Amino acid sequence: MDMVRRSSYKELETDVLVIGGGSAGVTAAIAAAREGVNTLLVERYGFLGGTSTQVLDTFYGFFTPGSHPRKVIGGIPDEVITNLKRYDAMLIRPNTYGAGNGITYNPDILKIVWESLAMQAGVQILFHALAVDVETDQGRITSVFLATKSGFLRVRPRVVIDASGDADIAALAGVPYESAANGPVQALTTTFRLLNVDTQRALQISKNELHERMAQAIVEGGYNLPRKEGSIHITPLPGTMATNMTRVVNIDPTDIEQLSWAEIEGRRQALEYFRFLKERIPGYENAHLAGLSVQIGVRESRRIYGQYRLTREDVLAARKFDDAIAQCGAPIEEHHSGADTRWEYLPEGETYHIPYRCLIPLHCDGLLVAGRCLSADHDAHASVRSMGQCMAMGQAAGIAAAWAIHHHTTPSEVSIPSLQNRLRQIGAILD
Ligand SMILES: Cc1cc2nc3c(=O)[nH]c(=O)nc-3n(C[C@H](O)[C@H](O)[C@H](O)COP(=O)(O)OP(=O)(O)OC[C@H]3O[C@@H](n4cnc5c(N)ncnc54)[C@H](O)[C@@H]3O)c2cc1C
């Protein structure tokens, strides 16, 4: 984009600009607005929730796995759950793979819950706006450019929170990162939901039996099922089951041509898994395809380099940090390019801390990241990316951004004890 045309863009000013309305971004925006700063939340789709409403229906990360589940996430995420309960739109489900109890919800109700909480907090929401460029001055983002139906907009923020999942803003601002270009990233999944399932009969098929039948169907029935251990679960909607089965591998989600191919391949696979369920699994004989995910689910794309990089060793050793802003007990869950999934667990009942420094990118002032684009290695990311932790990171980023504005400083100068005290006051569980 050339500078001459930029000068004629419509301009907006805000204290905090949050890019991306997913679990991390909405929570960040709510937290910042409640601290009394002007907050603009920008989302490329026409609803909030990100992966939580585009692709999925189960929050993980709220509880430690194992025989004595401990709740480790609190604060704004609790309000999300309370509101889902009010609509009778959630249930708690034990996770058969051992990721801990999941909170399964109706994603359409969740869209409304997210936007109600954001609006009550005073967040200004801009839907259908894609952040496409930034301007920086001496290592600080001075403008973020949005492509919209009303033309290009220039936003001048005091602090930016990149909650785009893909670290779009950090990458544009020159923050170093890891991606598919220089290491493995996890497989992508198109999810689908089925209605008119005889759930009583369907639930009699154990996880192992489902997987055995998948393997058998591939050999005997000529089914093309790349992942042999996908899962299917009940939802709050009677007779409706939701899946996590398809697997599209070796894709760089930041490469638009590869991502386009992945969308088509994901939907092709969804139909094939549906055919398998209908023809080979009792209870699905009269099922209908109720819906495909809004887009293919992206587990991992860019992971930034921040002031600290969470590692596989930190996760497996349940390491604690002085600048903790949240904790996580979820195992490493890697959906790699093979037919199975790799799981590695923390010691039973343990959690590790997520340090605030993982949200502060290198080489850019006035910027925080939150959610799945945090500073972590591939394996640590495979544990810390659950939606419970993304919300927890978001609320910390929002409070930190507001603190920086109130104290006329940058996020890297935020007082850690003040941030932690405020997080505890609003119900976050740090230890
Ligand atoms: C298939 C799959 C299954 C999973 N299963 C589970 C599960 O069962 N439970 C669980 O807890 N976690 C699960 N995860 C992980 C979890 O869903 C994600 O890690 C988490 O939701 C990420 O949240 P986020 O807010 O960081 O990013 P996202 O949810 O990806 O949100 C990013 C938001 O930013 C928007 N955006 C992106 N770029 C721009 C831009 N340039 N401008 C404007 N807007 C932009 C997007 O539209 C989106 O709304 C799964 C992930 C996948 C893909």
The ligand as an ORCA input file, in Angstrom:
! r2SCAN-3c Opt
* xyz 0 1
  C      -9.595    -28.785     15.179
  C      -9.246    -28.201     16.505
  C      -9.682    -28.841     17.655
  C      -9.396    -28.290     18.890
  N      -9.968    -28.847     19.993
  C      -9.976    -28.146     21.148
  C     -10.873    -28.502     22.178
  O     -11.663    -29.448     22.060
  N     -10.857    -27.738     23.315
  C      -9.989    -26.675     23.486
  O     -10.006    -26.028     24.542
  N      -9.150    -26.314     22.494
  C      -9.162    -26.988     21.319
  N      -8.385    -26.573     20.267
  C      -7.453    -25.435     20.466
  C      -8.179    -24.103     20.627
  O      -9.416    -24.144     19.995
  C      -7.381    -22.925     20.073
  O      -6.019    -23.020     20.427
  C      -7.949    -21.617     20.614
  O      -9.335    -21.557     20.345
  C      -7.226    -20.440     20.033
  O      -7.820    -19.254     20.500
  P      -7.243    -17.847     20.038
  O      -8.151    -16.828     20.601
  O      -5.797    -17.775     20.331
  O      -7.335    -17.882     18.439
  P      -8.601    -18.090     17.509
  O      -9.700    -18.774     18.193
  O      -8.023    -18.691     16.263
  O      -9.088    -16.612     17.232
  C      -8.440    -15.735     16.367
  C      -9.492    -14.770     15.847
  O      -8.872    -13.757     15.084
  C      -9.575    -13.557     13.859
  N      -8.561    -13.074     12.942
  C      -7.485    -13.723     12.479
  N      -6.714    -12.933     11.736
  C      -7.322    -11.718     11.726
  C      -6.987    -10.476     11.122
  N      -5.859    -10.328     10.426
  N      -7.844     -9.455     11.290
  C      -8.988     -9.590     12.001
  N      -9.349    -10.740     12.593
  C      -8.506    -11.798     12.471
  C     -10.147    -14.910     13.546
  O     -11.268    -14.845     12.689
  C     -10.518    -15.421     14.943
  O     -11.806    -15.008     15.313
  C      -8.621    -27.110     18.999
  C      -8.160    -26.468     17.844
  C      -8.492    -26.995     16.614
  C      -8.071    -26.261     15.375
*
